Amino acid sequence: MCDVSIREEYPKVGGTPTYVLKCGNITDKNLLILIIPGNPGQGAYYKEFMKSLYVKGKGQLPVWCVSHAGHGLLPASAGVDENRVSYYGLKDQTWHKLCFIHDYIPTDTRLILIGHSIGCYFILQMMKELEPSKITKVLLLFPTIERLSSSPRGRSLTPVVKYLGWVAPLPVYPLYYLTPTFLKNTIIRWYFKGMGIAESVVEATRLISDPSSIRNIANMGSEELHHVDQADYDVIDSNLSKMMFYYGACDHWCPVSYYEDMKDRYPSGDIHLCKNGYDHAFVLRHSQPMADKCWSWIEKSVAGNISR
C-alpha cells in the first residue's frame, strides 16, 4: 500500500501565500495530476479525493491541488502580507494558477488537469496560455463554463448577488471572533449532520469561516454570474481529443440541458452525464467514487507510464 499522506505547503504564488496540498512527488515519469478547485476554492475539501486518486495510481502519479488565492485562513508562518490584495477576481485566479505552474512545476512535466465547477472555467482560460504539449488530459467535473446566470441556481441568486460581498460576511464576524476552534468544529459537524462527511470537510469549512475569505468567495461568485456566459468553444475545438466533460443529472448550476447542448455540438466528444446521483459539490460525500471514475479516464491517457 502506498503512502497517502498529504503535505501542506504555503508557497508564494505571484507574490501571494497560497495553500497547496501535495500527495506524492514529481518523478522521472514527468506527469502530475493538478486539481483546480471550485468555489469555495479551499484545497482541504479535496483531500479525500486526492488520496483516493493517488491510491488508484498506486502512488506512481503525484496528485496536487492549488487553492484559490484569498479562499481560506493561512498560518502566520506563511508570511501573509497585511497589505495584500483584498479581492481576487476570475482573471486574477487564472493568472494565479499559471504562476504556480510556471514557478513550481518543472517545464518538462506534463499535466493532467482536473477542474471542478468554476475550476473548469479557469482551466479553459489557462489552456490559452499553456503549450499544448504540456497538457496530457483534462477532466472537467460539473463544469460551470457557460450561461451561469441562466442556470436554476443562477436565476435565484442573480437579483441579490451584488449585495453578497457585503452581506455574506456579517453573520460570520461573531462566529469567527468569539467562537473557539473546537466549538466552530462542533457547529460545522452539526450543520453537516447525517451526510457522512470526512473530517477534512470540517477542516476546510472552518478555514473559510473568516470574513475576508467569505467576502472573496461571495464576490467571486458574483463575478461568475455576471461574466461566465458563453463556453470558450475555440479552446474546446482545439483540445477536444484531450478533454472529458462530466455533468450532473441534478445540477442546479449546469443543468442537463447544458450537457445535451454540449453533446449535440460535439457528438464525438468524451461527454458524460452522471448516472449515480452525485452532487455538484461531490467532495462532500462522493470523493472516492468520483476518484474511481476519474482514474478510469486518466488511466487510458497514461498507459505505459504506470507499472502493473
C-alpha positions in Angstrom: 0.0 0.0 0.0 1.4 3.4 -1.0 1.8 6.2 1.5 -1.2 8.5 1.1 -0.1 11.3 3.4 -0.8 14.8 2.2 1.8 17.6 2.6 0.6 21.1 3.2 2.7 23.9 1.8 2.4 27.7 1.6 4.5 28.9 -1.3 4.2 32.5 -2.6 2.4 32.3 -5.9 2.5 35.6 -7.8 3.5 37.1 -4.5 0.5 35.7 -2.6 1.0 33.0 0.0 -1.1 30.0 -1.2 -2.4 26.8 0.4 -1.1 23.9 -1.7 -1.7 20.3 -1.0 0.6 17.5 -2.3 0.2 13.8 -2.5 3.4 12.4 -3.8 6.4 14.0 -5.7 7.0 14.5 -9.4 9.2 11.6 -10.6 11.0 10.7 -13.8 7.6 9.9 -15.3 7.2 13.6 -15.6 3.4 13.5 -15.0 1.4 15.4 -12.5 -2.3 15.4 -11.7 -3.2 19.0 -10.8 -6.6 19.9 -9.3 -8.2 23.3 -9.8 -11.0 23.8 -7.2 -14.4 25.2 -7.5 -15.8 28.0 -5.3 -15.0 27.9 -2.4 -11.5 27.2 -3.6 -10.2 25.8 -0.4 -8.0 22.8 -1.2 -8.8 20.9 2.0 -12.2 20.0 0.6 -10.3 17.8 -1.9 -8.2 15.8 0.5 -10.2 12.6 0.3 -10.5 12.9 -3.5 -6.7 13.4 -3.8 -5.9 10.4 -1.6 -8.3 8.1 -3.5 -6.8 9.2 -6.8 -3.3 8.7 -5.5 -4.1 5.1 -4.4 -5.7 4.3 -7.7 -2.5 5.3 -9.4 -0.5 3.1 -7.0 1.4 6.1 -5.8 3.1 6.4 -9.2 1.4 9.7 -10.2 1.6 12.7 -7.8 -1.7 14.5 -7.1 -1.5 18.2 -6.2 -4.2 20.8 -5.5 -3.6 24.6 -5.5 -6.2 26.6 -3.6 -7.6 29.8 -4.8 -5.9 33.0 -3.6 -7.8 34.5 -0.7 -10.0 31.5 -0.1 -9.1 30.4 3.4 -7.1 31.2 6.5 -3.3 30.8 6.4 -1.0 30.2 9.3 1.3 33.1 10.4 4.3 31.1 9.2 3.0 31.5 5.6 4.1 35.2 5.8 0.8 36.7 5.0 1.1 40.3 4.0 -1.5 42.5 5.7 -1.3 44.8 2.6 -2.1 42.0 0.2 -4.8 42.4 -2.5 -8.3 42.2 -0.8 -10.1 40.5 -3.7 -9.0 38.1 -6.4 -11.3 38.0 -9.4 -11.6 35.5 -12.2 -8.6 36.9 -14.2 -6.6 37.1 -11.0 -7.3 33.5 -10.1 -6.4 32.3 -13.7 -3.1 34.2 -13.5 -2.5 32.8 -10.0 -2.7 29.2 -11.3 -0.5 30.0 -14.3 2.1 31.5 -12.0 2.0 28.3 -9.9 2.6 26.1 -12.9 5.4 28.4 -14.2 7.2 28.8 -10.8 6.7 25.4 -9.1 6.3 22.7 -11.8 9.2 21.7 -13.9 8.9 22.7 -17.6 9.2 19.1 -18.8 6.4 17.8 -16.5 3.1 17.1 -18.4 -0.2 17.9 -16.7 -3.4 16.0 -16.1 -5.7 18.9 -15.2 -8.8 18.2 -13.2 -11.2 21.1 -12.8 -14.3 21.2 -10.6 -17.2 23.7 -11.2 -15.6 27.2 -11.8 -12.2 25.4 -11.8 -13.2 24.2 -15.2 -13.6 27.7 -16.4 -10.1 28.6 -15.1 -8.7 25.6 -16.9 -10.2 26.7 -20.2 -8.6 30.1 -19.7 -5.3 28.6 -18.7 -5.2 26.4 -21.8 -5.0 29.6 -23.9 -1.6 30.3 -22.3 -0.1 26.8 -21.8 1.8 24.9 -24.5 -0.5 22.1 -25.9 2.4 19.6 -25.3 2.2 20.5 -21.6 -1.3 19.0 -21.2 -1.9 15.3 -21.4 -5.5 15.1 -20.2 -8.2 17.5 -19.0 -11.2 16.4 -16.8 -14.0 18.9 -16.3 -16.2 17.9 -13.5 -19.6 19.5 -13.1 -18.4 22.3 -15.4 -19.7 25.8 -14.8 -18.3 27.2 -18.0 -21.4 28.8 -19.6 -24.7 30.5 -19.0 -24.2 30.6 -15.3 -26.8 33.3 -14.6 -29.4 31.4 -16.7 -29.0 28.2 -14.6 -31.7 27.4 -12.0 -29.4 28.4 -9.1 -28.1 31.4 -11.0 -31.6 32.8 -11.7 -32.4 32.7 -8.0 -29.1 34.4 -6.9 -28.6 37.0 -9.7 -31.1 39.6 -8.3 -29.3 39.7 -5.0 -25.7 38.8 -6.0 -24.4 42.4 -6.0 -25.0 42.6 -2.2 -23.5 39.2 -1.3 -19.9 40.6 -0.9 -21.2 43.0 1.8 -23.9 40.9 3.4 -22.4 37.4 3.5 -19.5 38.2 5.9 -21.8 39.9 8.5 -23.1 36.7 10.3 -19.6 35.3 10.2 -18.0 38.0 12.4 -19.3 36.8 15.8 -18.7 33.1 14.9 -15.1 33.9 13.8 -14.0 36.3 16.5 -16.0 34.9 19.5 -16.0 31.2 19.0 -13.1 28.9 19.9 -11.9 26.4 17.3 -13.4 23.3 19.0 -16.9 25.0 19.1 -16.6 26.0 15.4 -15.9 22.4 14.5 -18.9 21.3 16.6 -21.2 23.8 14.8 -19.8 22.7 11.4 -20.4 19.0 12.2 -23.9 19.8 13.3 -24.5 21.6 10.0 -23.4 18.6 8.0 -25.1 16.1 10.4 -26.2 12.9 8.7 -24.2 13.4 5.5 -21.3 11.2 6.4 -18.7 13.8 5.6 -15.0 13.4 6.2 -13.2 15.3 8.9 -11.3 17.2 6.1 -14.6 18.8 5.1 -15.0 20.2 8.7 -11.4 21.5 8.5 -12.0 23.1 5.1 -15.2 24.8 6.2 -13.5 26.2 9.3 -10.6 27.5 7.2 -13.0 29.6 5.1 -15.0 30.9 8.1 -13.2 34.2 8.4 -14.8 37.4 7.0 -12.1 38.0 4.4 -12.5 34.6 2.9 -16.3 34.8 2.9 -16.1 38.1 1.1 -13.7 36.8 -1.5 -15.9 33.7 -2.1 -19.1 35.8 -2.4 -17.5 38.4 -4.7 -16.1 35.8 -7.0 -19.5 34.1 -7.1 -21.0 37.4 -8.1 -18.4 37.9 -10.9 -19.0 34.3 -12.1 -22.7 35.1 -12.5 -22.0 38.2 -14.5 -19.2 37.0 -16.7 -19.4 33.3 -17.2 -21.7 33.3 -20.2 -20.6 31.6 -23.3 -18.3 28.5 -23.3 -14.9 29.0 -24.9 -15.6 26.9 -27.9 -12.3 27.9 -29.6 -10.3 26.3 -26.8 -12.6 23.2 -26.8 -12.4 22.9 -30.6 -8.6 22.8 -30.4 -8.3 20.4 -27.5 -11.4 18.2 -27.7 -9.4 15.0 -28.0 -7.8 15.6 -24.6 -11.0 16.6 -22.8 -13.6 14.8 -20.8 -16.8 16.5 -19.5 -18.8 15.1 -16.6 -22.2 16.7 -16.0 -24.6 16.2 -13.0 -28.1 14.8 -13.6 -29.5 17.1 -10.8 -27.1 20.0 -11.0 -28.7 23.4 -10.4 -25.5 25.2 -11.7 -25.2 23.4 -15.0 -28.5 21.6 -15.8 -28.9 18.6 -18.1 -29.8 20.8 -21.0 -26.2 22.2 -20.9 -25.0 18.6 -21.2 -27.3 17.9 -24.1 -26.2 21.1 -25.9 -22.5 20.2 -25.5 -23.2 16.6 -26.7 -25.1 17.9 -29.7 -22.2 20.3 -30.5 -19.5 17.6 -30.1 -21.2 14.2 -30.8 -17.7 12.5 -30.8 -16.6 14.2 -27.6 -16.0 12.4 -24.3 -19.0 13.9 -22.7 -20.9 12.1 -19.9 -24.0 12.6 -17.7 -23.8 11.3 -14.2 -26.0 8.2 -13.6 -25.1 7.8 -9.9 -26.8 10.8 -8.3 -23.5 12.6 -7.3 -23.9 16.2 -6.1 -22.3 19.2 -7.7 -20.3 19.5 -4.6 -19.1 15.9 -4.9 -16.3 16.5 -2.4 -18.7 16.4 0.5 -20.0 12.9 0.0 -18.7 11.3 -3.1 -14.9 11.8 -3.3 -13.9 8.2 -3.5 -16.4 7.1 -6.3 -15.6 10.2 -8.3 -11.8 9.4 -7.9 -12.6 5.9 -9.3 -14.3 7.4 -12.3 -11.6 10.0 -12.9 -8.9 7.3 -12.7 -10.7 5.2 -15.4 -10.3 8.2 -17.8 -6.8 9.1 -16.7 -5.6 5.5 -16.9 -6.2 5.4 -20.7 -4.0 8.5 -21.1 -1.1 7.3 -19.1 -0.9 3.7 -20.4 2.7 2.6 -20.3 3.6 5.1 -17.6 2.1 3.1 -14.7 3.5 -0.3 -13.8 1.1 -3.1 -13.1 
